[in-house]
């Protein structure tokens, strides 16, 4: 009975470790690359600006904001959103470029291994 309990606990412990490793894998990869936090920060800022634009539109339609303030704020938010969108696209291209270089390096390594084998 004691051996069965120990075996069950060891099995449960092993499954728990595997599940944690699987769940935490993306976090380890993102931290190792250092790419995701910059992209995520840009994405968060962009979504914040879109939310501010929606709120501004609602406030203007309900009469909470004068028309001249609405147009100035809208122009400012649109400029900020456009700049953030451009930065996101550049970040995507950079990440995509790094992925292409990494894929080329891996392909070359595989080719060299086949020649050496």
Residue pairs with C-beta under 8 A, 6 or more apart in sequence:
30 36
30 37
35 95
35 98
38 91
39 88
39 91
39 92
39 95
42 84
42 87
42 88
42 91
43 88
45 84
46 81
46 84
46 85
46 88
49 77
49 80
49 81
49 84
50 81
52 77
53 74
53 77
53 78
53 81
56 65
56 70
56 73
56 74
56 77
57 74
59 65
59 70
60 67
60 70
65 73
